[in-house]
Amino acid sequence: MAKKIESPCVSICQLKGDLCIGCGRTIEEIRHWKAMKRPERMKTVKRADERLKKLPRD
């Protein structure tokens, strides 16, 4: 059995536009997380990580 993909949530839920600056996911990704299959979750985590790298740090 494949390893479960855990939510990237870090309990810093702050939205900037439609993006959570805590985990890097969009509102839609957060909303649909539980219904996502493993491959979609893997892609979502990768995209979220890339978004976080691009966010300016205050």
Steps between C-alpha positions, in 0.01 A plus 500: 500500500627848411592740777229752584566858389452722804353847473765771465308712751730652763219663702590850382180558308531847351363582158660747263255519212402138439832360628579377851839643595544224758483196270502649150173343388218685330155517654378245244784259582427527871129450440552187286790344693300220664348392166834496316665173401869443576639621163301823519616557858862450396462761223324739737776473761765563232315806363443634852871465580593689183254779589645533850851537356379792289324684784685805631601458863421799722 
